[in-house]
Amino acid sequence: MGEIFKMPEDICLHAEKISKVYPGTKALDEVSFDVHKGKVNVLIGENGAGKSTLMKIIAGIEQPSSGELYMDGQQAVFKNVTQAKQHGIGIIHQELSLFPNLNVYQNIFMSRECTRYKFGLDNKKHIELTERIMKKLEYPIRPQTIVGDLRVGQQQMIEIARNLVQDDLKILIMDEPTSSLSAQEVQVLFKIVRELTAEGISIVYISHRLEEIMQIGDYITILRDGRLVASSEVKKIDISWIVRQMVGEGKIFPKRKTAVDWGTREKVLEVKDLTLPKKGGGYLLNSVSFDLKKGEILGIYGLMGAGRTEIFECIMGLHPEYKGTVKLHGKEIRIKSVSQQIQEGFALVPEDRQSEGLVQTMNIAKNISLSSLKNYARAIFLNRKKEAESVEREIRDIHIKVADKTLPILSLSGGNQQKVVIGKGLLTKPKILLLDEPTRGIDIGAKTEVFEIIQGYAEKGLSIIVVSSELQEIMAIADRILVLSNGIKTSEMQKEEITEDKLVLASYKGHSSENRQNL
């Protein structure tokens, strides 16, 4: 603790002219930021605006180059996460920081273990408290379940639960907490948020979902290029005001440039009665059939657990035990491995870019060329010049904002990391591109760019399948939409037939009334 700073009573933390300089870039430029007591403080801006950097400084992960933090009128210096936690600050990261080889209760109580005198860890208490917190989250996962066996959305709930067991919590930072959650799970989270604010806990909330911000936020702060550009009470503004402050009046959902008669287009992919058994009985996918035309963007919509990702996993060779028929250009193929499918002309952009799409120890260039290295092989050596030329061309083609392609992949913003994963797939020169939640955790401007990349390649004849949980996005991007529910195809709609009501209704068709209550 250092000098005294006079703060209004309703402010629990004040950041004064915070700057952060990295080699070659200034991530934050004298940003001042207030956290209001017992309120939801929204922080928003495009990827690379400095949001996560500011939050890492507040949470003790990073140190500011200049500027000060104040809590309760006293200067606060957090040299590490432990010191920030001692001051009651917790953070839920956008990119999950769980231990996949440990179970749920071990992850939740990591570094805050309960012990019994002379008897070591009190796992009985860990299990009891885990059951209690998961019940509060209305998400009854068994405490003994291995986290690596859970879906991304389920892991997100475990990440949230980890922070809710902190007894002396004063400020909870939530960085994209709903990016992998279903609509029902989002509402449960909002209920928890309101319970926390009612207890006097302050929430700092980062999200790119503007409707969420309007629903849950009390105060909003907008950053652009590392600078503070606007702040307001949420009740005084609307979505169009937010968009203007962030990116101007530009379009968010680009429209198709040309109308296409899909009836005359060649079928690139035909899938018939795709079935994937579930361990312990039942099905993850049950007799799902569809086709894909040349240059078409096919959307797949459904609630979490509907089977969307499983379709991609089957097509990419992750489930050789699947049943059904898959034809590529009219010829039946039996899918056995990922390498076979890449060779056949398939590329996948996975939902979780950090654990499945990127190798974090490699630089930007190596991540882009990773799936297409065989194209640059010369005997036992790589043609480095050819590889570098291809990487440079991909960076230019899809507008990856990077000063030096040899920098670490984690030096890029979330939106540019996502472009790297897309670029890696495109560099394999695929016939069919599979995109699983391609705009997850990226801002409006980056979403627009990703949409333009998708549509640009579709115009060139690339066939694309897109999975998205966001209604407005899937409706804007897709030429046709399949709806899944509990592993069953419940609807197929052409562009002109699609409405939000129809999509939502079809996504619930496969659920019993009992299941529907649990969604």
C-alpha positions as a printed Julia matrix, in Angstrom:
519×3 Matrix{Float64}:
   0.0     0.0     0.0
   1.25    3.48   -0.83
  -0.18    6.94   -1.3
  -3.77    7.88   -0.44
  -6.2     8.64   -3.27
  -9.6    10.26   -2.65
 -12.22    7.99   -4.23
 -16.04    8.32   -4.42
 -17.79    5.94   -2.0
 -19.38    3.93   -4.81
 -15.99    3.1    -6.43
 -14.08    0.08   -5.06
 -11.16    0.18   -7.52
  -9.71    2.98   -9.62
  -7.12    2.55  -12.37
  -5.31    5.85  -13.0
  -3.67    6.43  -16.41
  -2.54    2.84  -16.88
  -0.1     2.25  -19.77
   1.42   -1.04  -20.92
   4.18   -1.19  -23.51
   5.35   -4.4   -25.16
   8.21   -4.56  -27.67
   6.88   -2.91  -30.83
   3.41   -2.08  -29.5
   1.59    0.0   -26.88
  -1.27   -2.15  -25.57
  -2.62    0.51  -23.17
  -2.2     4.28  -23.43
  -3.03    6.11  -20.15
  -6.35    4.35  -19.57
  -8.34    5.32  -16.47
 -11.08    2.95  -15.33
 -13.49    2.79  -12.37
 -15.05   -0.32  -10.86
 -18.38    0.54   -9.2
 -19.27   -1.33   -6.0
 -21.94   -4.0    -6.36
 -22.43   -3.27  -10.06
 -21.75   -4.97  -13.4
 -18.97   -2.92  -15.01
 -18.85   -3.78  -18.72
 -15.56   -3.4   -20.58
 -15.8    -3.62  -24.36
 -13.74   -2.98  -27.47
 -12.4    -4.73  -30.55
  -9.8    -7.47  -30.2
  -6.48   -5.78  -29.54
  -8.18   -2.78  -27.9
  -6.47   -3.56  -24.58
  -9.34   -5.06  -22.54
  -7.61   -8.28  -21.51
  -4.32   -6.45  -20.84
  -6.07   -4.05  -18.44
  -7.79   -6.95  -16.69
  -4.52   -8.9   -16.38
  -2.96   -5.87  -14.68
  -5.87   -5.61  -12.24
  -5.65   -9.38  -11.56
  -1.86   -9.27  -10.95
  -0.96  -11.3   -14.06
   0.8    -8.37  -15.76
   2.51   -5.28  -14.38
   1.77   -1.79  -15.8
   4.54    0.16  -17.53
   3.13    3.28  -15.83
   0.04    4.33  -13.89
  -1.43    3.27  -10.55
  -4.21    1.15   -9.08
  -6.16    2.24   -5.99
  -8.45    0.21   -3.72
 -10.33    1.71   -0.78
  -8.44    4.97   -1.27
  -4.99    3.37   -0.99
  -2.5     2.66   -3.76
  -2.42   -1.06   -4.5
   0.43   -2.93   -6.19
  -0.25   -6.53   -7.28
   3.03   -8.23   -8.15
   1.28  -11.53   -8.81
  -2.12  -13.28   -8.87
  -1.8   -14.32   -5.23
  -1.51  -10.69   -4.07
  -4.54   -9.71   -6.16
  -6.53  -12.62   -4.65
  -5.53  -11.46   -1.16
  -7.25   -8.17   -2.04
 -10.39  -10.05   -3.12
  -9.86  -10.0    -6.9
 -10.73  -13.07   -8.98
 -10.64  -13.59  -12.75
 -12.44  -15.97  -15.11
 -10.27  -16.14  -18.22
 -11.63  -16.21  -21.77
  -9.2   -19.04  -22.56
  -9.8   -21.77  -20.0
  -7.06  -22.37  -17.42
  -8.15  -25.77  -16.11
  -6.19  -28.98  -15.51
  -7.73  -31.49  -17.95
  -6.17  -34.53  -16.22
  -7.72  -33.65  -12.84
 -11.34  -34.03  -11.79
 -13.92  -31.3   -11.2
 -13.45  -30.82   -7.44
  -9.65  -30.87   -7.75
  -9.84  -28.05  -10.31
 -12.28  -26.01   -8.24
 -10.16  -26.17   -5.08
  -6.73  -25.95   -6.71
  -4.56  -23.62   -4.53
  -7.37  -23.23   -1.96
  -7.54  -26.8    -0.65
  -9.42  -27.78    2.49
  -7.32  -29.81    4.95
  -7.91  -31.94    8.01
  -5.46  -31.68   10.88
  -2.78  -34.39   10.46
  -4.9   -36.14    7.8
  -4.03  -34.16    4.66
  -6.64  -33.03    2.11
 -10.3   -33.11    3.09
 -11.7   -34.52   -0.17
 -15.03  -35.31    1.47
 -15.48  -31.58    2.09
 -14.23  -30.77   -1.42
 -16.9   -33.03   -2.93
 -19.64  -31.65   -0.66
 -18.78  -28.01   -1.47
 -18.45  -28.78   -5.18
 -21.92  -30.34   -5.24
 -23.24  -27.24   -3.48
 -21.67  -24.74   -5.87
 -22.67  -26.74   -8.97
 -26.23  -26.92   -7.64
 -26.16  -23.13   -7.23
 -25.07  -22.9   -10.87
 -27.91  -25.3   -11.75
 -25.31  -27.5   -13.4
 -25.15  -30.91  -11.65
 -21.84  -32.37  -12.88
 -20.36  -35.15  -10.69
 -17.4   -33.77   -8.67
 -15.3   -36.84   -9.59
 -15.67  -36.29  -13.38
 -12.36  -35.75  -15.22
 -12.41  -32.22  -16.67
 -10.76  -33.31  -19.93
 -13.83  -35.47  -20.65
 -16.15  -32.44  -20.5
 -17.26  -30.26  -23.4
 -15.97  -26.69  -23.67
 -19.25  -25.25  -22.36
 -19.17  -27.54  -19.33
 -15.54  -26.61  -18.66
 -16.57  -22.94  -18.78
 -18.99  -23.59  -15.9
 -16.17  -25.23  -13.9
 -14.01  -22.14  -14.5
 -16.85  -19.98  -13.15
 -17.34  -22.29  -10.14
 -13.62  -21.99   -9.22
 -14.03  -18.29   -8.56
 -17.3   -18.53   -6.67
 -15.66  -20.5    -3.83
 -13.39  -17.54   -2.99
 -14.64  -16.38    0.43
 -13.29  -12.82    0.44
 -14.28  -11.98   -3.14
 -14.69   -8.24   -3.79
 -14.17   -7.97   -7.57
 -14.79  -10.76  -10.08
 -13.49  -10.25  -13.62
 -15.39  -12.24  -16.26
 -13.65  -12.35  -19.65
 -16.15  -13.73  -22.21
 -17.85  -16.0   -19.62
 -20.75  -16.97  -21.9
 -18.86  -17.68  -25.14
 -19.46  -21.45  -24.85
 -22.75  -21.46  -22.93
 -26.26  -22.17  -24.17
 -29.0   -19.55  -23.85
 -30.39  -21.27  -20.75
 -26.95  -21.49  -19.14
 -26.42  -17.78  -19.82
 -29.6   -16.92  -17.92
 -28.46  -19.04  -14.95
 -25.13  -17.19  -14.99
 -26.93  -13.83  -15.06
 -28.94  -14.92  -12.04
 -25.68  -15.72  -10.19
 -24.21  -12.36  -11.26
 -27.18  -10.5    -9.8
 -26.9   -12.49   -6.56
 -23.22  -11.53   -6.32
 -23.87   -7.83   -6.95
 -26.66   -7.92   -4.35
 -24.02   -9.14   -1.87
 -21.88   -6.08   -2.77
 -19.45   -7.9    -5.06
 -18.39   -5.93   -8.15
 -18.33   -7.63  -11.56
 -16.08   -6.55  -14.44
 -17.72   -8.09  -17.49
 -16.09   -8.43  -20.92
 -18.31   -9.64  -23.76
 -18.78   -9.2   -27.49
 -22.46  -10.13  -27.27
 -24.1    -6.72  -27.29
 -27.55   -7.96  -26.27
 -26.0    -9.49  -23.15
 -24.36   -6.19  -22.25
 -27.67   -4.36  -22.44
 -29.33   -7.03  -20.32
 -26.75   -7.46  -17.55
 -24.6    -4.3   -17.53
 -24.85   -1.27  -15.21
 -21.84    0.75  -16.46
 -19.93    0.49  -19.72
 -16.38    1.5   -20.71
 -15.17    1.28  -24.32
 -11.54    0.95  -25.39
 -10.14    1.38  -28.89
  -6.48    0.81  -29.86
  -5.4     0.87  -26.22
  -7.19    4.14  -25.39
 -10.35    4.99  -23.48
 -12.91    6.33  -25.98
 -16.21    6.4   -24.05
 -17.97    5.46  -20.81
 -21.59    5.66  -19.67
 -24.35    4.13  -17.62
 -25.87    1.32  -19.68
 -29.42    2.6   -19.15
 -28.48    5.8   -21.02
 -27.22    4.14  -24.22
 -28.27    1.59  -26.86
 -26.57   -0.99  -29.08
 -26.11    1.39  -32.01
 -24.24    3.8   -29.69
 -21.86    0.98  -28.66
 -21.21    0.0   -32.28
 -20.52    3.61  -33.28
 -18.0     4.0   -30.47
 -16.25    0.74  -31.32
 -16.17    0.5   -35.1
 -18.26    3.33  -36.57
 -21.28    2.73  -38.77
 -19.82   -0.22  -40.69
 -21.89   -3.29  -41.5
 -21.72   -6.19  -39.06
 -23.17   -8.98  -41.17
 -22.04   -8.75  -44.82
 -24.61  -10.07  -47.31
 -24.02  -12.49  -50.17
 -22.89  -10.63  -53.28
 -24.59  -12.91  -55.81
 -27.79  -14.98  -55.93
 -27.23  -18.67  -56.72
 -29.49  -21.39  -58.16
 -28.44  -24.19  -55.81
 -30.56  -26.74  -57.67
 -28.05  -26.74  -60.54
 -24.92  -26.87  -58.37
 -22.82  -30.02  -58.04
 -23.09  -32.0   -54.79
 -19.65  -32.05  -53.19
 -20.58  -33.96  -50.03
 -23.42  -36.4   -49.3
 -23.98  -37.76  -45.8
 -26.66  -40.39  -45.23
 -27.84  -41.86  -41.9
 -24.79  -40.67  -39.96
 -25.01  -42.37  -36.56
 -22.66  -42.18  -33.59
 -23.34  -44.43  -30.57
 -22.93  -43.02  -27.07
 -20.92  -44.83  -24.42
 -23.35  -46.52  -22.08
 -26.18  -46.6   -24.61
 -28.1   -44.18  -26.78
 -26.78  -42.0   -29.59
 -24.82  -38.77  -29.96
 -26.0   -38.7   -33.59
 -28.98  -40.68  -34.87
 -29.46  -41.14  -38.65
 -28.49  -37.58  -39.68
 -28.56  -36.98  -43.45
 -27.59  -33.9   -45.49
 -25.67  -32.77  -48.55
 -23.41  -29.83  -49.41
 -23.17  -28.07  -52.79
 -20.12  -26.5   -54.41
 -19.63  -22.94  -53.11
 -22.46  -23.29  -50.58
 -22.35  -22.13  -46.96
 -24.34  -24.67  -44.95
 -25.23  -23.69  -41.38
 -25.77  -26.12  -38.5
 -27.72  -24.8   -35.52
 -28.77  -26.4   -32.24
 -28.46  -26.23  -28.47
 -25.4   -27.48  -26.62
 -25.26  -31.26  -26.82
 -27.35  -31.33  -30.01
 -24.6   -33.14  -31.94
 -23.19  -30.27  -34.03
 -19.54  -30.77  -33.1
 -19.93  -34.56  -33.35
 -20.83  -34.22  -37.04
 -17.53  -32.42  -37.64
 -15.63  -34.97  -35.55
 -17.08  -37.84  -37.61
 -16.29  -36.11  -40.91
 -12.71  -35.39  -39.78
 -11.97  -38.96  -38.69
 -12.11  -38.62  -34.92
 -14.85  -41.28  -34.64
 -13.97  -44.18  -36.98
 -16.7   -46.16  -35.19
 -19.44  -44.07  -36.85
 -22.15  -45.72  -38.95
 -23.66  -44.36  -42.15
 -22.57  -43.4   -45.65
 -20.34  -40.47  -46.65
 -19.77  -39.63  -50.32
 -17.27  -37.1   -51.68
 -17.99  -36.05  -55.29
 -20.31  -39.07  -55.59
 -17.7   -41.59  -54.43
 -18.19  -43.32  -51.07
 -15.34  -42.91  -48.59
 -14.75  -44.78  -45.34
 -13.35  -42.29  -42.83
 -10.58  -43.68  -40.65
  -8.23  -40.85  -39.63
  -7.66  -37.08  -39.56
  -4.65  -37.3   -41.89
  -6.77  -39.21  -44.43
  -9.45  -36.5   -44.34
  -6.96  -33.66  -44.77
  -5.66  -35.58  -47.8
  -9.24  -35.96  -49.09
  -9.62  -32.17  -48.96
 -11.28  -31.47  -45.59
 -10.12  -28.79  -43.13
 -11.5   -28.06  -39.66
 -11.42  -24.85  -37.64
 -12.23  -26.17  -34.12
 -14.37  -24.46  -31.49
 -11.56  -24.24  -28.91
  -8.74  -22.49  -30.77
  -6.31  -22.55  -27.83
  -6.27  -26.29  -27.08
  -7.26  -27.7   -30.49
  -6.36  -25.06  -33.09
  -3.01  -23.59  -32.02
   0.35  -24.8   -30.73
   1.17  -22.12  -28.19
   4.92  -22.82  -28.13
   5.18  -22.16  -31.87
   5.29  -18.78  -33.57
   2.64  -17.31  -35.85
   4.18  -18.56  -39.12
   4.68  -22.12  -37.85
   1.07  -22.3   -36.67
  -0.2   -21.22  -40.11
   1.88  -23.77  -42.05
   1.53  -26.66  -39.58
  -1.19  -28.64  -41.43
   0.37  -28.22  -44.89
   4.04  -28.98  -44.22
   4.02  -31.88  -46.7
   3.54  -29.3   -49.47
   6.98  -27.87  -48.67
   8.83  -31.16  -48.15
  11.9   -31.79  -50.29
  13.3   -35.23  -49.5
  13.9   -35.03  -45.73
  14.11  -31.23  -45.69
  11.58  -28.39  -45.79
  11.66  -25.77  -48.52
  11.74  -22.85  -46.09
  11.46  -20.23  -48.83
   8.33  -21.8   -50.33
   6.83  -22.22  -46.84
   7.54  -18.56  -45.96
   6.03  -17.34  -49.25
   2.84  -19.34  -48.65
   2.54  -18.02  -45.08
   3.06  -14.42  -46.23
   0.4   -14.84  -48.92
  -2.1   -16.27  -46.4
  -1.41  -13.41  -43.96
  -2.16  -10.92  -46.77
  -5.2   -12.78  -48.14
  -7.1   -12.96  -44.85
  -5.69   -9.73  -43.37
  -3.98  -11.07  -40.25
  -2.71   -8.01  -38.37
   0.84   -8.95  -37.45
   4.06   -6.93  -37.38
   6.35   -9.98  -37.48
   5.28  -13.53  -38.31
   8.03  -14.95  -36.06
   6.39  -13.5   -32.93
   4.73  -15.91  -30.44
   1.17  -16.85  -31.39
  -0.11  -15.54  -28.02
   1.13  -12.04  -28.91
  -1.89  -11.74  -31.26
  -5.39  -10.64  -30.26
  -8.15  -13.26  -30.12
  -9.52  -12.25  -33.52
  -6.14  -12.53  -35.21
  -5.45  -15.87  -33.49
  -8.73  -17.09  -34.98
  -7.63  -15.9   -38.42
  -4.4   -17.89  -37.98
  -6.44  -21.06  -37.32
  -8.6   -20.33  -40.39
  -5.47  -19.59  -42.44
  -3.92  -22.9   -41.35
  -6.96  -24.72  -42.72
  -7.09  -22.72  -45.95
  -3.4   -23.35  -46.62
  -4.16  -27.07  -47.05
  -6.23  -26.02  -50.13
  -9.39  -27.79  -48.94
 -12.47  -28.7   -50.96
 -14.63  -28.51  -47.81
 -14.01  -26.18  -44.85
 -15.64  -26.99  -41.49
 -15.98  -24.02  -39.12
 -17.02  -24.74  -35.52
 -18.11  -21.49  -33.8
 -15.71  -19.39  -35.94
 -16.58  -16.08  -34.22
 -16.44  -17.34  -30.62
 -14.79  -14.76  -28.38
 -13.97  -12.18  -31.07
 -15.27   -8.64  -31.46
 -17.67   -7.11  -33.97
 -14.95   -5.85  -36.31
 -13.16   -9.23  -36.36
 -16.51  -11.0   -36.89
 -17.15   -8.87  -39.96
 -13.71   -9.78  -41.32
 -14.25  -13.5   -40.64
 -17.64  -13.31  -42.41
 -16.0   -11.64  -45.4
 -13.29  -14.34  -45.51
 -15.95  -17.09  -45.42
 -18.08  -15.49  -48.13
 -15.07  -14.63  -50.29
 -13.9   -18.26  -50.38
 -17.46  -19.52  -50.97
 -17.65  -17.18  -54.0
 -14.47  -18.87  -55.3
 -16.18  -22.29  -55.05
 -15.09  -23.54  -51.62
 -17.86  -25.51  -49.88
 -18.27  -24.52  -46.23
 -20.17  -25.85  -43.21
 -20.55  -23.45  -40.26
 -21.67  -24.3   -36.73
 -22.82  -21.27  -34.7
 -24.8   -20.75  -31.49
 -25.68  -17.16  -32.39
 -28.96  -16.86  -34.27
 -28.24  -13.58  -36.05
 -24.89  -14.86  -37.28
 -26.06  -18.22  -38.6
 -29.02  -16.55  -40.32
 -26.75  -13.98  -41.97
 -23.97  -16.28  -43.12
 -25.78  -19.48  -44.2
 -27.41  -20.27  -47.54
 -29.23  -23.15  -45.87
 -29.52  -24.27  -42.24
 -29.82  -27.71  -40.64
 -31.19  -27.81  -37.08
 -30.17  -30.58  -34.68
 -31.7   -31.55  -31.36
 -30.43  -34.42  -29.18
 -28.53  -35.88  -32.13
 -31.5   -35.81  -34.5
 -32.01  -33.56  -37.53
 -35.28  -31.77  -36.77
 -35.4   -29.27  -39.64
 -33.74  -28.09  -42.84
 -34.47  -24.56  -44.09
 -33.59  -22.62  -47.21
 -32.43  -18.99  -46.87
 -35.85  -17.52  -47.64
 -37.62  -19.75  -45.07
 -35.36  -18.99  -42.11
 -36.68  -17.06  -39.09
 -35.49  -16.91  -35.49
 -38.74  -18.46  -34.24
 -38.44  -21.43  -36.59
 -34.83  -22.08  -35.63
 -35.48  -21.93  -31.89
 -38.6   -24.12  -32.14
 -36.76  -26.74  -34.21
 -33.83  -26.76  -31.77
 -36.17  -27.91  -28.98
 -38.1   -30.52  -30.98
 -35.94  -33.45  -29.96
 -36.24  -32.73  -26.23
 -38.75  -34.29  -23.89
 -40.59  -31.96  -21.52
 -38.31  -33.18  -18.73
 -35.16  -32.39  -20.74
 -36.55  -29.02  -21.8
 -36.82  -27.94  -18.18
 -33.13  -28.71  -17.69
 -31.94  -26.69  -20.69
